[in-house]
């Protein structure tokens, strides 16, 4: 038994068929395009997390400033 009920032999046969259909050069291009898309997605997620954290810190500072103003009054 291999991955998910698929044997290693079956995976190799599928790999050979895919290589025959697309060719190694095109597969390499597809792989690099997929890698670029994944790295772009990770960067976007990281940027979104940083922006959310910055907004959260801004909100907390505003709330802290309001409570200090109220306590002085």
Phi and psi in degrees as a GROMACS rama.xvg file:
@    title "Ramachandran Plot"
@    xaxis  label "Phi"
@    yaxis  label "Psi"
@TYPE xy
-107.145  -142.739  UNK-2
-77.1677  121.152  UNK-3
60.1563  30.7268  UNK-4
85.2799  5.54793  UNK-5
-104.438  129.404  UNK-6
-77.4039  162.809  UNK-7
-61.8639  -39.0281  UNK-8
-60.5339  -42.7776  UNK-9
-64.2628  -40.7785  UNK-10
-63.0809  -39.9805  UNK-11
-65.5509  -40.5068  UNK-12
-62.4807  -43.9758  UNK-13
-62.8353  -41.845  UNK-14
-61.177  -43.0945  UNK-15
-63.8396  -42.9014  UNK-16
-63.7357  -42.8495  UNK-17
-63.4349  -41.4485  UNK-18
-64.6089  -37.5659  UNK-19
-68.1606  -37.6915  UNK-20
-72.456  -45.5467  UNK-21
-100.025  -28.7118  UNK-22
84.6422  154.102  UNK-23
-69.8679  -35.4869  UNK-24
-65.311  -44.0894  UNK-25
-68.2732  -37.4163  UNK-26
-63.096  -38.9656  UNK-27
-62.4199  -42.5349  UNK-28
-64.1272  -42.5859  UNK-29
-62.5525  -41.6466  UNK-30
-63.4492  -42.6663  UNK-31
-69.8133  -36.4821  UNK-32
-63.9358  -41.9482  UNK-33
-64.8665  -41.5446  UNK-34
-63.3594  -41.0098  UNK-35
-64.0841  -39.5421  UNK-36
-65.3047  -41.3679  UNK-37
-65.6248  -41.4266  UNK-38
-67.9376  -36.0439  UNK-39
-63.7487  -40.2795  UNK-40
-64.5399  -44.1923  UNK-41
-61.87  -40.6148  UNK-42
-64.6939  -41.7762  UNK-43
-63.7889  -40.6732  UNK-44
-64.8288  -43.1822  UNK-45
-63.0545  -43.2965  UNK-46
-63.3687  -39.9203  UNK-47
-64.2056  -42.6153  UNK-48
-62.4391  -42.243  UNK-49
-64.6089  -40.9756  UNK-50
-65.3729  -40.9541  UNK-51
-64.1548  -41.9856  UNK-52
-63.2171  -40.702  UNK-53
-64.082  -41.6345  UNK-54
-65.562  -39.1288  UNK-55
-63.5474  -43.5135  UNK-56
-65.8018  -39.429  UNK-57
-60.7322  -45.5071  UNK-58
-62.8549  -42.3232  UNK-59
-65.0568  -38.0196  UNK-60
-66.6781  -38.1578  UNK-61
-66.2437  -42.0558  UNK-62
-64.5639  -41.3196  UNK-63
-64.3928  -39.1345  UNK-64
-65.6772  -38.766  UNK-65
-66.2097  -41.4601  UNK-66
-68.6946  -33.1146  UNK-67
-68.7706  -38.6527  UNK-68
-65.9494  -41.4379  UNK-69
-67.4819  -38.1437  UNK-70
-71.2276  -26.4806  UNK-71
-77.7393  -26.7598  UNK-72
